[in-house]
Amino acid sequence: MASTTSRPGPQSAVEKSAIRKVAVRLVPFVALMFFINYLDRTAIGFAAPNGMNDDLALSAAQFGFASGVFFIGYILLEAPSNLALHRFGARKWLARIMVSWGIVALLFTWVGNFEQLVGLRFLLGVAEAGFFPGAILFLSLWVPAAHRSKILALFYLAQPLTTVIGAPLAAILIEQDGIFGLEGWRFMFAGVAIPAIIIGIVAWFYLKDRPADAKWLTEEEKVWLTNALEKERATTEKANGHARIRDAFKSGRVWALAFIYFGFIYGLYALGFFLPTIIEGFQAQFGTEFDTFQKGLITAVPYIPAAIALHFWARDATKRGLKTWHIVIPAFVGALSIPFALFAGSPFATIAIIAITAMAIFSALPNFWTLPTQFLTGAAAAAGIALINTIGNLAGFSAPYVTGAVADWTGSYEVPMFIVGGFMAISGVIMLLLARARRTPPGAVDPVDAQSLAQ
């Protein structure tokens, strides 16, 4: 099957030390920011079955709409925010985003009805707009392509670990019912919002925009990273032309990647927002009963093997060079597994199948994000990554709403999960077609597609 990057060659001592320092000094902090980001946007999923839906009198469709409306605000400002990051620098812009969303997230503590919940979710999306693609672009500007799968995998570990650590943490916070006169789910919102404000302020002083500014690198390491990145940028521009912002929006390859990402994100958020609710339903389905903390632990279970699979799958991609099947296989495994989770005969079997789905989704995503910067640079890379993330996150709105609405309509989550599987299968098919496209069709308007994505 086609390859997208070549097998990396022998590394010099300065290369090894430079990449190791970036992995140790920079990636954990950006991953911590991502951890808090993902926890704040999915906290509503923990609150829903633990008092919020009852207190606000929400139906499944209303909860799904409130969960998904976040992405409308997010999408509206995604590309402008990422272009602003390119202009003003990642340090200032990522810090500004984080403090902004922390303030909005804190307001969920006092939400009083469905309308207020929808309004705050929309504002949270506006506040968070640009963070994730900005973090991807930021890390891509620090390491050459041969090391990006490894670095982005370390960064992406924050997402499954958000649930592994965050679900029990949210459960503990929810159990603190009555503190400051707040219901447990309200106290949980406050508890996950305040760290965003604190870490955002720290980011202003801790992050650096480029290797040349990093005091923790030696002069030799700074020179090697700067030269390697500049050589890669020049090679990319020579192969694909000097892509402008509008070229990224016209690129068929960018749009294909956006639709591939849509399928993965549809699965990710259908799983993230409704897994706690599915676990809540174990009592009626299997006659089992769990307390709030136990539910938090069960919610975390699928994400432990997901984190392990992510690490080793990305490690293999780094070792072999990224191949098309590093993305296609997870897409089809997820497509087949997720609809059948609800037909399992026990809570253990259900969670085991959901774990396979989580492993598939998280194995694909860090490798996927190495693709845009293979043919886009500069402002075009900022625009292209933002566009891919924008289209993909339309699934962030549609997945919870459609899942909730169809569940209300059919009385179960079986049909919604088949819809999830269908979108993931489509992602795998598009990736296969894209990998086999050796050249841009005659007459197509695709200025940055001088070569195919997969050579």
C-alpha positions in Angstrom: 0.0 0.0 0.0 1.1 3.5 -0.6 3.4 5.4 1.8 3.1 9.0 2.9 6.5 9.5 4.5 9.8 7.7 4.1 11.6 5.6 6.7 13.8 7.9 8.8 17.5 7.6 8.4 20.3 7.5 11.0 20.2 10.3 13.5 23.1 12.4 14.7 23.8 13.1 18.3 22.6 16.7 18.1 19.4 15.6 16.3 18.6 13.0 19.1 19.2 15.5 21.9 17.2 18.3 20.2 14.2 16.1 19.6 14.5 14.6 23.1 14.5 18.1 24.7 11.4 19.2 22.7 9.7 16.0 23.8 10.5 16.5 27.4 10.4 20.3 27.8 7.7 21.4 25.4 5.3 18.6 24.6 4.1 17.7 28.1 3.1 21.3 28.8 1.2 21.7 25.5 -0.4 18.3 26.3 -1.4 19.5 29.7 -3.1 22.5 28.0 -4.9 20.0 25.7 -5.9 17.8 28.6 -7.6 20.8 30.3 -9.1 21.8 27.0 -10.7 18.5 26.3 -11.9 18.0 29.9 -13.6 21.4 29.9 -15.4 20.8 26.6 -16.6 17.3 27.6 -17.4 18.0 31.2 -21.0 18.3 30.2 -20.9 14.6 29.4 -20.1 13.8 33.0 -22.6 16.3 34.4 -25.5 15.0 32.3 -26.3 11.7 34.1 -25.2 13.0 37.5 -27.9 15.6 38.1 -27.7 18.2 35.3 -30.2 16.7 33.0 -32.7 16.2 35.8 -32.2 19.6 37.3 -32.4 21.4 34.0 -35.2 19.0 32.7 -33.2 18.1 29.5 -34.3 15.5 27.0 -31.7 13.4 25.1 -32.1 15.6 22.1 -31.7 18.8 24.1 -28.6 17.5 25.8 -27.2 16.5 22.4 -28.0 19.9 21.0 -26.4 21.7 23.9 -23.3 19.5 23.7 -23.0 20.1 19.9 -23.7 23.8 19.7 -20.2 24.3 21.2 -18.9 23.5 17.7 -20.9 26.2 16.0 -19.1 29.0 17.9 -15.9 27.0 17.5 -16.2 26.7 13.7 -17.1 30.3 13.1 -13.8 31.6 14.5 -11.6 28.6 13.8 -9.8 29.8 10.7 -9.5 33.5 11.8 -8.1 32.4 15.2 -5.5 30.2 13.6 -4.4 32.9 11.2 -4.2 35.3 14.2 -1.9 32.7 15.9 0.3 32.7 12.8 0.5 36.5 12.9 0.9 37.2 16.6 2.7 34.0 17.7 1.6 30.9 19.4 2.8 31.9 22.9 0.5 34.9 23.2 -2.5 33.5 21.3 -2.7 30.0 22.9 -2.4 31.7 26.3 -5.2 34.1 25.4 -7.4 31.3 24.2 -6.9 29.3 27.4 -7.7 32.1 29.8 -10.8 33.1 27.8 -12.3 29.6 27.8 -11.5 29.1 31.5 -13.5 32.2 32.3 -16.5 31.0 30.2 -16.2 27.4 31.6 -16.5 28.8 35.1 -19.8 30.3 34.3 -21.4 26.9 33.8 -21.3 26.6 37.6 -24.4 28.9 37.7 -26.3 27.7 34.6 -30.1 27.7 35.3 -31.9 26.3 32.3 -31.6 24.9 28.8 -31.4 28.3 27.1 -28.5 29.4 29.3 -26.8 26.1 28.8 -26.9 26.5 25.0 -25.7 30.1 25.2 -22.7 29.2 27.4 -21.8 26.2 25.2 -21.8 28.4 22.2 -19.6 31.0 24.0 -17.3 28.2 25.1 -16.8 27.2 21.5 -16.0 30.8 20.5 -13.5 31.1 23.4 -11.8 27.8 22.5 -11.7 28.4 18.7 -8.3 27.8 17.2 -6.7 26.1 20.2 -6.4 22.6 18.8 -5.2 23.4 15.3 -3.0 26.1 16.8 -1.3 23.5 19.0 -0.9 21.2 16.1 0.7 23.9 14.0 2.8 25.1 16.9 4.3 21.6 17.5 4.8 21.1 13.7 6.9 24.3 13.7 9.3 22.7 16.2 10.0 19.3 14.8 10.8 18.0 11.2 8.3 15.7 9.5 10.3 12.5 10.3 9.6 13.1 14.0 6.1 14.5 13.9 4.2 11.2 14.4 6.1 10.6 17.6 5.7 14.2 18.9 2.1 14.5 18.0 1.4 11.1 19.6 2.9 12.3 22.8 0.7 15.4 22.6 -2.4 13.3 21.6 -2.0 11.1 24.7 -3.6 13.9 26.6 -7.0 13.2 25.0 -7.5 9.6 26.1 -5.8 10.4 29.4 -8.4 13.2 29.9 -11.0 10.5 30.3 -8.7 8.0 32.2 -7.9 10.7 34.8 -10.7 13.1 34.2 -13.6 10.7 34.5 -12.7 9.6 38.1 -11.7 13.2 38.9 -15.0 14.5 37.7 -16.8 11.8 39.7 -14.9 12.9 42.9 -15.8 16.5 42.3 -19.5 15.6 41.6 -19.6 13.7 44.9 -18.7 16.9 46.8 -22.4 17.8 46.7 -23.2 20.9 48.9 -19.8 22.6 48.9 -20.4 26.4 48.7 -24.1 25.4 48.4 -23.6 23.9 45.0 -24.9 20.7 43.6 -22.1 18.2 42.8 -22.3 18.7 39.0 -22.0 22.5 39.4 -19.0 22.1 41.7 -17.4 19.8 39.1 -17.7 22.6 36.4 -15.9 25.0 38.7 -13.2 22.5 39.5 -12.3 21.8 35.9 -12.5 25.5 34.8 -10.1 27.2 37.2 -7.0 25.2 36.1 -7.5 26.6 32.5 -7.1 30.2 33.8 -4.0 29.4 35.8 -2.2 27.3 33.1 -3.2 29.9 30.5 -1.3 32.6 32.5 1.7 30.3 32.9 1.7 29.6 29.2 2.3 33.2 28.4 5.7 33.0 30.2 6.6 29.4 29.5 6.1 28.8 25.8 8.5 30.1 23.1 7.5 30.7 19.4 10.5 29.1 17.8 13.6 27.0 18.6 15.9 30.0 18.3 14.2 31.5 21.4 14.5 28.4 23.6 17.1 28.9 26.3 16.9 25.2 27.2 18.5 24.2 23.8 22.2 24.5 23.1 23.4 26.6 20.2 24.1 23.5 18.1 20.6 22.2 18.8 19.0 25.5 17.9 21.0 25.6 14.6 20.1 22.0 13.7 16.4 22.5 14.4 16.2 25.8 12.6 18.2 24.6 9.6 16.2 21.3 9.4 12.9 23.1 9.5 14.0 25.7 7.0 15.3 23.0 4.6 12.0 21.1 4.9 10.0 24.3 4.3 12.0 25.1 1.2 11.7 21.5 -0.1 7.9 21.5 0.4 7.5 24.8 -1.3 9.7 23.7 -4.3 7.6 20.5 -4.7 4.2 22.1 -4.2 4.7 25.7 -5.0 4.5 28.6 -2.6 1.0 28.1 -1.3 -1.0 31.1 -0.3 -3.9 31.1 2.1 -6.5 30.9 -0.6 -4.6 28.0 -2.2 -5.2 25.9 1.0 -9.0 26.6 0.7 -9.0 25.5 -3.0 -6.9 22.4 -2.4 -8.8 19.1 -3.1 -6.3 17.4 -0.9 -7.2 19.6 2.1 -10.9 19.0 1.6 -10.4 15.3 1.3 -8.5 15.3 4.6 -11.2 17.4 6.1 -13.9 14.8 5.3 -11.6 12.0 6.6 -11.3 13.9 9.9 -15.0 14.4 10.0 -15.6 10.6 10.3 -13.1 10.2 13.1 -14.4 13.1 15.0 -18.0 11.9 14.6 -17.0 8.7 16.3 -14.9 10.4 19.0 -17.6 12.8 20.2 -20.5 10.3 19.9 -18.4 8.1 22.2 -17.2 10.9 24.5 -20.6 12.6 25.1 -22.8 9.5 25.4 -20.6 6.9 27.0 -21.4 8.0 30.5 -25.1 7.9 29.6 -24.7 4.4 28.1 -23.0 3.2 31.3 -25.9 4.8 33.3 -28.2 2.5 31.3 -26.5 -0.7 32.4 -28.8 -0.8 35.4 -31.9 -1.1 33.3 -30.2 -3.3 30.6 -28.3 -5.7 32.8 -29.7 -5.2 36.3 -26.4 -3.8 37.6 -25.9 -0.7 39.7 -22.9 1.5 40.2 -22.2 4.6 42.3 -20.9 7.8 40.8 -17.2 7.0 41.3 -17.6 3.5 39.9 -19.3 5.0 36.8 -16.3 7.4 36.5 -13.9 4.5 36.6 -15.9 2.4 34.1 -16.0 5.4 31.7 -12.2 5.6 31.9 -11.6 1.9 31.2 -11.8 2.1 27.3 -9.3 4.9 27.2 -6.5 3.1 28.9 -5.9 0.6 26.1 -6.6 3.5 23.7 -3.6 5.4 25.1 -1.4 2.3 24.9 -2.5 1.7 21.3 -1.9 5.3 20.3 1.7 5.2 21.6 2.7 1.9 19.8 0.8 2.7 16.6 2.5 6.1 16.3 5.9 4.5 17.2 5.4 2.0 14.4 4.6 4.9 12.0 7.8 6.7 13.1 9.9 3.5 12.6 8.5 2.5 9.2 7.6 5.8 7.9 3.9 6.7 7.9 1.9 4.4 5.6 -1.7 4.7 4.4 -2.7 1.7 6.4 -1.7 3.5 9.6 -4.9 5.5 9.1 -7.1 3.1 7.0 -7.0 0.1 9.3 -8.1 2.1 12.4 -11.0 3.6 10.4 -12.4 0.2 9.4 -11.8 -1.4 12.8 -13.7 1.5 14.5 -16.5 1.3 11.9 -17.1 -2.4 12.5 -16.7 -2.3 16.3 -18.8 0.6 17.6 -22.2 -0.5 16.3 -21.9 -3.9 17.9 -21.1 -2.6 21.4 -24.7 -2.3 22.2 -25.4 -5.9 21.3 -23.0 -7.3 23.8 -24.5 -9.5 26.6 -22.8 -7.9 29.6 -21.3 -4.6 30.8 -17.8 -6.2 30.5 -18.4 -7.2 26.8 -19.8 -3.7 26.1 -16.9 -1.9 27.5 -14.4 -4.2 25.8 -15.9 -3.5 22.4 -16.0 0.2 23.1 -12.3 0.0 24.1 -11.5 -1.4 20.6 -13.3 1.6 19.0 -11.4 4.0 21.2 -8.1 2.3 20.3 -9.0 2.6 16.6 -9.9 6.3 16.8 -6.9 7.4 18.9 -4.4 5.3 16.9 -5.3 7.1 13.7 -5.5 10.8 14.8 -1.9 11.7 15.6 -0.7 10.1 12.4 -3.4 11.8 10.5 -2.2 15.2 11.7 1.2 14.8 10.2 -0.4 14.9 6.7 -1.3 18.6 6.1 2.2 19.9 6.8 3.6 17.5 4.2 2.4 19.9 1.5 1.5 23.2 3.2 3.7 25.7 4.8 3.4 29.1 6.5 0.1 30.9 6.5 -1.3 28.2 4.1 -0.5 25.6 6.7 -2.3 27.6 9.4 -5.4 28.0 7.1 -5.3 24.4 5.8 -5.1 22.9 9.3 -7.9 25.2 10.5 -10.1 24.3 7.6 -9.6 20.5 8.2 -10.3 21.0 11.9 -13.3 23.2 11.1 -15.0 20.6 8.8 -14.1 17.8 11.1 -15.6 19.6 14.0 -18.9 19.9 12.2 -19.1 16.3 13.4 -18.7 17.6 16.9 -22.0 19.4 16.5 -23.8 16.8 14.4 -22.7 13.6 16.3 -24.2 14.4 19.7 -27.3 16.0 18.3 -28.0 13.3 15.8 -27.2 10.6 18.3 -29.5 12.1 20.9 -32.3 12.8 18.4 -32.2 9.4 16.9 -32.0 7.8 20.3 -35.2 9.7 21.3 -36.9 8.7 18.1 -36.0 5.0 18.2 -35.9 4.5 22.0 -32.3 3.1 21.9 -28.7 3.9 20.9 -28.5 1.0 18.3 -29.3 3.0 15.2 -27.1 6.0 16.2 -24.1 3.8 16.7 -24.6 2.3 13.2 -24.5 5.8 11.9 -21.3 6.4 13.7 -19.8 3.3 12.2 -20.9 4.4 8.7 -19.1 7.7 8.9 -15.9 6.0 10.1 -16.0 3.6 7.2 -16.4 6.5 4.8 -13.2 8.0 6.3 -11.3 4.8 5.5 -12.6 4.7 1.9 -11.7 8.4 1.2 -8.2 7.8 2.6 -7.7 4.8 0.3 -8.9 6.8 -2.7 -6.7 9.8 -1.8 -3.6 7.5 -1.4 -4.2 6.1 -4.9 -4.6 9.4 -6.6 -1.2 9.7 -8.2 -1.8 13.2 -9.6 -4.3 15.9 -9.8 -6.9 15.3 -12.5 -6.5 17.4 -15.6 -8.3 20.8 -15.2 -8.7 20.5 -11.5 -8.0 23.7 -9.5 -5.5 22.5 -6.9 -2.4 24.7 -6.8 -0.8 23.0 -3.9 -1.3 19.5 -5.2 1.7 19.1 -7.5 2.3 15.6 -6.1 -0.1 13.1 -4.6 -0.5 12.8 -0.9 0.8 9.3 -0.8 3.9 8.5 -2.9 
